[in-house]
Amino acid sequence: MPVNNDQDELLDLTILTYLKKLGPEYAKLLAIRLGLSLEESRKRLQSLEERGLIKRVERRIVKYYHRRRKSVKHRNHTYYELTREGEFFLRQVRKKIDINFDIEYPNR
């Protein structure tokens, strides 16, 4: 599924970078942290999933170890994480254009 426009593409790259840097996340929290509506967050996640760049992680506890803290994600959400294709895509884009999103682990 092709990306609709430059704004959607930039948002997709932001989401992919977020998932690469901070690990699996669910749609609502991703929306809050990136300043999106829940509907827009779900739409972008669905688009990225259809393109094979992310995958759902459902019905199991997701453990993710960040450099600064250990984080355990719970079963009551559907999390999304990068696929190998997503990581490759992100690497290729970074080679072509200089993108550096300032994404830090949020305070809880």
Sequence and secondary structure as in RCSB ss.txt:
>XXXX:A:sequence
MPVNNDQDELLDLTILTYLKKLGPEYAKLLAIRLGLSLEESRKRLQSLEERGLIKRVERRIVKYYHRRRKSVKHR
NHTYYELTREGEFFLRQVRKKIDINFDIEYPNR
>XXXX:A:secstr
    SHHHHHHHHHHHHHHHHH  EEHHHHHHHHT  HHHHHHHHHHHHHTTSEEEE SS EEEE SS EEEE T
TS EEEE HHHHHHHHHHHHHS           
